[in-house]
Amino acid sequence: MTVLDHRLLLAQDYALINPLQVDSSLWHDLPLVPLSPRELAAKPVSMPRLLALREMTEHDCLQLLQRVHEQARRNKYPYFSALIVSSRTTRELSAQLAERMIVRVRDRRNAILRYFDPRVFRHLRWILNKTQMDSLLRSVAVWTWLTPDGNWTQHQCANAASPSRLRLTDKQWEALQRLRLLHRCLEQMAIHVPKTLNDDAIAQHVDALLHLAYTEYGLRDGDDRSLYALQAARFHPRIGEHPEIRIRLCKVQKGDISYVGACADLSDDALSRFAGQLASNVPPTSTSGMSS
């Protein structure tokens, strides 16, 4: 599946529109139902909106394709955050989708899960287990979303019975909190290798490197963690073990400089050389002027 055409659109029962990503001129006249969890009742303006496509005429549905094209011309975000096949009524589906925006983390706090954003949904398929995905989408038969490479793809849902509140482990919640950094890293990697933007295996690898940068090397700043993850993903997964990098990490840990600043003098050629030394098990020596 690649494009949103009339056949794909007419096969859907519902669609989601994110008012934070689509100008109101393109949706204000549509019969939209805001997804408004009780916990977020004071913020309905920022909530996604559900459109019952099956309650519209075929002509009116097809007219929406013009808005899809106009959105693509104006903005990088898709007009539809998701397309949905579901046997539920509009009232039932809107209530259950709204309920699923609130998740429980291990310390019993409630948190917002923006699963309706395609940039988040793509990663949920490897962050959550199958039971959790079934729980998240228990009212949905098919969820269709736009991938980063511009293709529309589908997730088939089990529609099984599930608990009323999705619960996340600490590890899953930490991964969700890293998604903004992960998205930034994947976009930067795609500049060098375009096909990586939509690769789930690479996304998981980069996420693990972001976690390592924080837990192993103490990089607290988001830019610092992103830079380390990119270096490790592009050149060598153990780039932090090279003496030149260790010197820089030590300076950061002492509070002398940021990691971005510490690596300002490093070129891709230098990092490739470090990677080659690590890969060949040649004991590298430091020649950096940053050494103590």
N, C-alpha and C positions, 0 to 999 in steps of 0.2 A: 504494500500500500504506500503511495507516494503523495498524491495530491488530494485536496479537498474539492471534490467535484459534486455534481448533482446527485449521482448515485450514492455516494457515501453519505451525503447530508440527509437525503430522504430515508436512509436506513436507520436514522437515529430517532430516539424518543425525546431526548433532552439535550441541552447544551448549557455550559457554564460560561459566563462573561465576567471578567475581573474589572470592576470600575476604576481600579488604580492603574490599569494598563491600557484601557480603551477609552477614548474621548467620549464624553456623554452624548455628543451629537450623533454618534453612531449606534446608540442603544436607548436613548431616553424615551422613545415612542413605543418600545416593545413591552409586552406584558411580562415583566420580569419579577421573580420572587426572590428577595434577599435571603441569603442563608445567615440566620442570626441566632447563634447559640445564646442560651440564657446568660451565660457568663460574660458575653460581649454585647449585651442588648443596647448598651450606650454608644456602640460604634457601628451602626448599620450602614453608614455611608461607605465604609471601607470593605464591607463584606462582599464576597462574590454573589452573583445573581444567577438564578436558575431560569432557563427559558424552556417552556414546554413546546417543543417542535411539533409533536404529534397533535397538538390542539390547533395548529396553524394550517392554513390551506397550502397545497403544494406550491401554488404560485407565490405565496408570501414567503415560504421557506426558501425557494430558489432566489428570491430577491435578496436574501441575506448574503448570497455569494458576492454581490456587488460591494457590500460592506466589508466582507472578508478581504477583498482586493484593495479597497480603500485603506483599511487598517494596515495592510502590508506595505502600502506606499508611504504611509505616515510614520510607521512605528515598527520596531523590531519584535514587539510582542504580538502573538496571534490574537485574532478577534475572539476566537473561542478558546478558552483555557482547556476545555475538555468537551467531548461529545459522549453521550451516555445512552446505552440501551438498557431499559429497566421497565418492568411490568408495574411498578408502583405508581400510585397516583401522585400528582404534583405535590399535594400536601404531605403525603407520606415521605416521598423522596427528599423534599426540601428539609423536613424535620430531621431525617436520619443523616443527611449529608452535613447539616449544621452541627448535629451532635458529635459527629466524627472529627470536627475541627478541634475539639478539646480532648487532650490525652493526659493520662496520669503517669507521672514519673515516679521513681522508686521512693523518694522522700514524701510521697503523697501530695506533692504539688500538682496543680493543673497547668498545662502549657498549651499553646496554640500550635497546631500542625497545619501548615499551609499546603496540604496535599493536592489541592486543586491547581496549584501553580505547576506547569509542566517541568520547570527547572528543578522542582522538588520531587515531583512524582517519579521521574525517571530513576532517582536514586533510592526511593523507597523500596523498589523491587529487590534491592540487595541489602538494604539496611534492615528491613523487616523480614520475618520468616513467613512462610506460606499461610500459617494460621492467622497471623496478624494482618496480612494483606486481605485475606478473606473477611476478617472482622472489619477492617477499614471500609471495604466495598461491599458489605453484606447485602445492600439493596440494589446492586448493579450487576447486570449480566455481562456487559462489555463496556470497558472504559477506553476511549480513543483520545490520544494526545499527540501534540506536535513535538518531534524529537529535535535536538539541536542541529541536525543536518538538514532540517526542513522537510522531513517525511512524517506523515501521519501513521501511527502504529497503534495496535490494539493490545489490551490486556484482558484476557478472559477470566471472569470471576466465578468462584465456586458458589456464591450466594448461599453459604451455609449459615446455620445458626451460630451466633457468636455473643460474647458478653456485651453489655451496654456501653462499656468504656474501654477503649484501647489502652493497654498498659505497655510502657516502654522500659527496657532495662537501662541501667546507667550508661552502658556502652552505646546503645542505640541513641539515647538522648545526646550524648557527646558528639556522635557522628552527625546528627541533625544540626547541632549548633555550629559545626564546621562547614556546613554546606555553602555558605557565602564565600568562604575562602576557597573551597574546592572548586566552585564554579569559576572563580577568578583564575585559578591555576589552569583549569582545563581550557579556558579561552586563550590564555597565553601560550599553552603548549600547542594549541591548534594552529597558531601562527607558523610554527616550525613543521608540525606534522598534522595537517588538516583532519585526517581521519580519526584522530584521537578524541575529538570533541564528543563523539557519540559512543565511545567504547566503555562499557561498564567495568571491564576488567581493569582498564587503566584508571578509571575513576576510583575504584577501590584501592588500587596501589597508591595513588596520589593521596587519598585520604589517610592511609596508613602512615605515609611519610609526614603529613601534617601533624598527626598524632605523635609520631616519633620526635619531630622537631620540638614539640612542647614538653613531652615527658622525659626524653633522653638528654636533650641539649638545652632545655630551659628557655627556649625562645618564646617569649610571651606576646610580643608584638605581631599582629597579623601579617604585616608586610615581611617581617623577618621569617616567619614560618612559611609563608608562600614562597619566598626566594629559596629557602633550603629545600622545600619539597620539589620545586622545579629543577633545581640543580641535581638532586638525587634521581628524579624521574628521567631527566634527559641524558644524564651522563653516567651515573653509577649509583646503585641503591645504598652503597656504604660510603658515599662521598665524604661524610663526616669523619671517617677514620683517617683520611689523608692528613699528614702533618700541617700542610698549609691551611686546611680548613679547620683543623683542631686549634691552631693558633688564633684564628679569627673567632671561633666559638668561645675560647677562653676569655678573650677581650670583652665579648658581649656579656658573658656570665659575670665578669667583674664590674660591669656597668660602665665601661670605658667608652663604648660605641655601640651603635646598632649593627645588626648583622648585615643589613643592606649597605650601611656605610663601610663596614669592614671588608665587604666583597666588591667595593666599587672599582678596584683596580684589576679584577679578574675578568679576563676575556673568555669567550667560548673555547678558544684554542687552549688556554691554560687549563680549563676544566676538563677538556678532552684529554689533555696530557695526564692530569691527575687520575682520571678514570682508567687510562691505559696502564698506569703504574699499579693501581689497585688490582686490575684484572689480571695482570701478568705476575702478580706477587713480587714485584721488584720493590725492595724497601725504599720508599721515597724519602727524600730529605728536604727539609724546609730551607728555602732561600728568601723567605718573605721578609720585607723590611718591617713587618708588623710584629715580628717575634720579640719576645722580651729580652 
